[in-house]
Amino acid sequence: MKKLEVSSNEYDEYYGRYIHKLSDDITLIDSFSEGALKTYDFFKNIANAKLDYKYQPEKWSIKEIFQHLIDSERVFMHRCFRIARRDTTPLAGFDQNIYISPSNASHKSIGYLLEEFKITRANSIQLLKSLDNEDLSFIGNANGTKMSARAAAFVIPGHDIWHIEIIKERYL
């Protein structure tokens, strides 16, 4: 299943900023596999001296952004899973800002975060491989709006790209 097959009526327009970062021809599994390599290599190659840098005091550090990507993947894969399993229960949103402090990302080594990312992504890919196109096309309700399982999944690699671009622009 390719990103091109995802219709804009399968997700809130807010998530388009992430989904549109991906090539129309990329498959869901490839977006996760290729994105994993690029994201892993990107964070692995940031100088240690920069990992705790914040370009403004109220902004997240690079390690906190990386933790945010991991946490967001967990949330969106949970949405993908529940929607793909035909769960029509409205799924709650989440306040990404309150996740940072208790995550203790600033106290984790980059090696730990890289391993956490790698394991999380492997679990996501395994779940996606277990779902067929009908499962992925099912539309549920997440954060008060329509969302298909496949849109929830495609948000993840696009979200990674979005934040890597911000880090390149404002942190490095």
NORFENCOR-V127133 format. One record per pair of residues at least 24 apart in sequence whose ideal C-beta (glycine too) atoms are under 10 Angstrom apart, sorted by the first residue. I is the first residue (numbers start at 1). GAP is how many residues later the second one is. If there is no record, write none. Layout:
i->I gap->GAP
i->I gap->GAP
This chain:
i->1 gap->26
i->1 gap->27
i->1 gap->28
i->1 gap->127
i->1 gap->130
i->1 gap->131
i->1 gap->132
i->1 gap->135
i->1 gap->136
i->1 gap->149
i->1 gap->152
i->1 gap->153
i->2 gap->24
i->2 gap->25
i->2 gap->26
i->2 gap->28
i->2 gap->29
i->2 gap->148
i->2 gap->152
i->3 gap->24
i->3 gap->25
i->3 gap->27
i->3 gap->28
i->3 gap->147
i->3 gap->148
i->3 gap->151
i->3 gap->154
i->3 gap->155
i->5 gap->128
i->5 gap->131
i->5 gap->132
i->5 gap->145
i->5 gap->149
i->6 gap->130
i->6 gap->131
i->6 gap->142
i->6 gap->144
i->6 gap->145
i->6 gap->147
i->6 gap->148
i->7 gap->130
i->7 gap->132
i->7 gap->141
i->7 gap->143
i->7 gap->144
i->8 gap->143
i->9 gap->130
i->9 gap->137
i->9 gap->139
i->9 gap->142
i->10 gap->127
i->10 gap->128
i->10 gap->129
i->10 gap->136
i->10 gap->137
i->10 gap->138
i->10 gap->139
i->10 gap->140
i->10 gap->141
i->10 gap->142
i->10 gap->144
i->11 gap->128
i->11 gap->131
i->11 gap->134
i->11 gap->135
i->11 gap->136
i->11 gap->137
i->11 gap->139
i->11 gap->140
i->11 gap->141
i->11 gap->143
i->11 gap->144
i->12 gap->130
i->12 gap->131
i->12 gap->132
i->12 gap->133
i->12 gap->134
i->12 gap->135
i->12 gap->139
i->13 gap->132
i->14 gap->129
i->14 gap->131
i->14 gap->141
i->15 gap->61
i->15 gap->127
i->15 gap->128
i->15 gap->130
i->15 gap->132
i->15 gap->136
i->15 gap->137
i->15 gap->139
i->15 gap->140
i->15 gap->143
i->15 gap->144
i->16 gap->135
i->16 gap->139
i->16 gap->142
i->17 gap->138
i->17 gap->141
i->17 gap->142
i->17 gap->145
i->18 gap->54
i->18 gap->58
i->18 gap->133
i->18 gap->136
i->18 gap->137
i->18 gap->138
i->18 gap->139
i->18 gap->140
i->18 gap->141
i->18 gap->142
i->18 gap->143
i->18 gap->144
i->18 gap->145
i->19 gap->131
i->19 gap->132
i->19 gap->134
i->19 gap->135
i->19 gap->136
i->19 gap->137
i->19 gap->138
i->19 gap->139
i->19 gap->140
i->20 gap->134
i->20 gap->138
i->20 gap->141
i->20 gap->142
i->21 gap->133
i->21 gap->134
i->21 gap->136
i->21 gap->137
i->21 gap->138
i->21 gap->139
i->21 gap->140
i->21 gap->141
i->21 gap->143
i->21 gap->144
i->22 gap->132
i->22 gap->133
i->22 gap->135
i->22 gap->136
i->22 gap->139
i->26 gap->128
i->26 gap->131
i->27 gap->101
i->28 gap->52
i->28 gap->97
i->28 gap->100
i->28 gap->101
i->28 gap->103
i->28 gap->105
i->28 gap->108
i->28 gap->121
i->28 gap->122
i->28 gap->125
i->28 gap->126
i->28 gap->128
i->28 gap->129
i->29 gap->95
i->29 gap->96
i->29 gap->99
i->29 gap->100
i->29 gap->124
i->30 gap->127
i->31 gap->97
i->31 gap->122
i->31 gap->123
i->31 gap->125
i->31 gap->126
i->31 gap->127
i->31 gap->129
i->31 gap->130
i->32 gap->41
i->32 gap->45
i->32 gap->89
i->32 gap->90
i->32 gap->92
i->32 gap->93
i->32 gap->95
i->32 gap->96
i->32 gap->97
i->32 gap->121
i->32 gap->122
i->32 gap->124
i->32 gap->125
i->32 gap->128
i->33 gap->88
i->33 gap->89
i->33 gap->92
i->33 gap->95
i->33 gap->124
i->34 gap->123
i->35 gap->86
i->35 gap->121
i->35 gap->122
i->35 gap->123
i->35 gap->124
i->35 gap->125
i->35 gap->126
i->35 gap->129
i->36 gap->81
i->36 gap->82
i->36 gap->84
i->36 gap->85
i->36 gap->86
i->36 gap->88
i->36 gap->89
i->36 gap->121
i->36 gap->124
i->37 gap->84
i->38 gap->119
i->38 gap->122
i->38 gap->123
i->38 gap->126
i->39 gap->27
i->39 gap->30
i->39 gap->31
i->39 gap->34
i->39 gap->75
i->39 gap->78
i->39 gap->79
i->39 gap->82
i->39 gap->118
i->39 gap->121
i->39 gap->122
i->39 gap->124
i->39 gap->125
i->40 gap->74
i->40 gap->75
i->40 gap->77
i->40 gap->78
i->40 gap->81
i->41 gap->73
i->42 gap->24
i->42 gap->118
i->42 gap->119
i->42 gap->121
i->42 gap->122
i->42 gap->125
i->42 gap->126
i->42 gap->130
i->43 gap->26
i->43 gap->67
i->43 gap->70
i->43 gap->71
i->43 gap->74
i->43 gap->117
i->43 gap->121
i->43 gap->124
i->44 gap->66
i->44 gap->67
i->44 gap->69
i->44 gap->70
i->44 gap->73
i->46 gap->64
i->46 gap->121
i->46 gap->125
i->46 gap->126
i->47 gap->125
i->48 gap->61
i->48 gap->62
i->50 gap->117
i->50 gap->121
i->50 gap->122
i->51 gap->54
i->51 gap->55
i->51 gap->57
i->51 gap->58
i->51 gap->59
i->51 gap->62
i->51 gap->120
i->52 gap->53
i->52 gap->54
i->53 gap->114
i->53 gap->117
i->53 gap->118
i->53 gap->119
i->54 gap->52
i->54 gap->116
i->54 gap->117
i->55 gap->111
i->55 gap->112
i->55 gap->114
i->55 gap->115
i->55 gap->116
i->56 gap->114
i->58 gap->39
i->59 gap->107
i->59 gap->111
i->59 gap->112
i->60 gap->36
i->60 gap->37
i->60 gap->40
i->60 gap->45
i->60 gap->46
i->60 gap->103
i->60 gap->111
i->61 gap->39
i->61 gap->44
i->61 gap->45
i->61 gap->110
i->62 gap->43
i->62 gap->48
i->62 gap->51
i->62 gap->101
i->62 gap->105
i->62 gap->109
i->62 gap->110
i->63 gap->40
i->63 gap->41
i->63 gap->42
i->63 gap->43
i->63 gap->44
i->63 gap->45
i->63 gap->46
i->63 gap->47
i->63 gap->49
i->63 gap->50
i->64 gap->35
i->64 gap->36
i->64 gap->37
i->64 gap->39
i->64 gap->40
i->64 gap->41
i->64 gap->42
i->64 gap->44
i->64 gap->49
i->65 gap->35
i->65 gap->40
i->65 gap->98
i->65 gap->99
i->65 gap->101
i->65 gap->102
i->65 gap->106
i->66 gap->39
i->66 gap->42
i->66 gap->44
i->66 gap->47
i->66 gap->48
i->66 gap->50
i->66 gap->51
i->66 gap->94
i->66 gap->97
i->66 gap->98
i->66 gap->101
i->67 gap->32
i->67 gap->33
i->67 gap->36
i->67 gap->37
i->67 gap->38
i->67 gap->39
i->67 gap->41
i->67 gap->46
i->67 gap->49
i->67 gap->50
i->68 gap->28
i->68 gap->29
i->68 gap->31
i->68 gap->32
i->68 gap->35
i->68 gap->37
i->68 gap->91
i->68 gap->95
i->69 gap->44
i->69 gap->48
i->69 gap->51
i->69 gap->52
i->69 gap->87
i->69 gap->90
i->69 gap->91
i->69 gap->93
i->69 gap->94
i->69 gap->95
i->70 gap->29
i->70 gap->33
i->70 gap->35
i->70 gap->43
i->70 gap->46
i->70 gap->47
i->70 gap->48
i->70 gap->49
i->70 gap->50
i->70 gap->51
i->71 gap->25
i->71 gap->28
i->71 gap->29
i->71 gap->32
i->71 gap->34
i->71 gap->45
i->71 gap->49
i->72 gap->24
i->72 gap->27
i->72 gap->83
i->72 gap->84
i->72 gap->87
i->72 gap->88
i->72 gap->91
i->73 gap->44
i->73 gap->47
i->73 gap->48
i->73 gap->50
i->73 gap->51
i->73 gap->80
i->73 gap->82
i->73 gap->83
i->73 gap->84
i->73 gap->86
i->73 gap->87
i->74 gap->25
i->74 gap->46
i->74 gap->49
i->74 gap->50
i->74 gap->82
i->75 gap->24
i->75 gap->67
i->75 gap->68
i->75 gap->77
i->75 gap->80
i->75 gap->81
i->76 gap->48
i->76 gap->66
i->76 gap->71
i->76 gap->75
i->76 gap->76
i->76 gap->77
i->76 gap->78
i->76 gap->79
i->76 gap->80
i->76 gap->83
i->77 gap->43
i->77 gap->44
i->77 gap->46
i->77 gap->47
i->77 gap->48
i->77 gap->50
i->77 gap->51
i->77 gap->72
i->77 gap->75
i->77 gap->76
i->77 gap->78
i->77 gap->79
i->78 gap->49
i->78 gap->64
i->78 gap->74
i->79 gap->61
i->79 gap->62
i->79 gap->63
i->79 gap->64
i->79 gap->68
i->79 gap->69
i->79 gap->70
i->79 gap->72
i->79 gap->73
i->79 gap->74
i->79 gap->76
i->80 gap->44
i->80 gap->47
i->80 gap->48
i->80 gap->51
i->80 gap->55
i->80 gap->56
i->80 gap->58
i->80 gap->60
i->80 gap->62
i->80 gap->67
i->80 gap->68
i->80 gap->69
i->80 gap->70
i->80 gap->71
i->80 gap->72
i->80 gap->73
i->80 gap->74
i->80 gap->75
i->80 gap->76
i->81 gap->43
i->81 gap->46
i->81 gap->47
i->81 gap->49
i->81 gap->50
i->81 gap->54
i->81 gap->68
i->81 gap->71
i->81 gap->72
i->82 gap->56
i->82 gap->58
i->82 gap->60
i->82 gap->67
i->82 gap->70
i->83 gap->52
i->83 gap->53
i->83 gap->54
i->83 gap->55
i->83 gap->56
i->83 gap->57
i->83 gap->58
i->83 gap->59
i->83 gap->63
i->83 gap->64
i->83 gap->65
i->83 gap->66
i->83 gap->67
i->83 gap->68
i->83 gap->69
i->83 gap->70
i->84 gap->43
i->84 gap->44
i->84 gap->46
i->84 gap->47
i->84 gap->48
i->84 gap->50
i->84 gap->51
i->84 gap->52
i->84 gap->53
i->84 gap->54
i->84 gap->56
i->84 gap->64
i->84 gap->65
i->84 gap->66
i->84 gap->68
i->84 gap->69
i->85 gap->46
i->85 gap->50
i->85 gap->53
i->85 gap->55
i->85 gap->64
i->86 gap->48
i->86 gap->49
i->86 gap->52
i->86 gap->54
i->86 gap->63
i->87 gap->51
i->87 gap->53
i->87 gap->54
i->87 gap->62
i->88 gap->50
i->88 gap->51
i->88 gap->52
i->88 gap->53
i->89 gap->51
i->89 gap->52
i->90 gap->50
i->90 gap->51
i->90 gap->52
i->90 gap->53
i->90 gap->54
i->90 gap->55
i->91 gap->49
i->91 gap->50
i->91 gap->51
i->91 gap->52
i->91 gap->53
i->91 gap->56
i->91 gap->61
i->92 gap->50
i->92 gap->51
i->92 gap->52
i->93 gap->49
i->93 gap->50
i->93 gap->51
i->93 gap->52
i->94 gap->49
i->117 gap->43
i->120 gap->36
i->121 gap->35
i->121 gap->36
i->121 gap->39
i->124 gap->29
i->124 gap->32
i->124 gap->33
i->127 gap->26
i->128 gap->25
i->128 gap->28
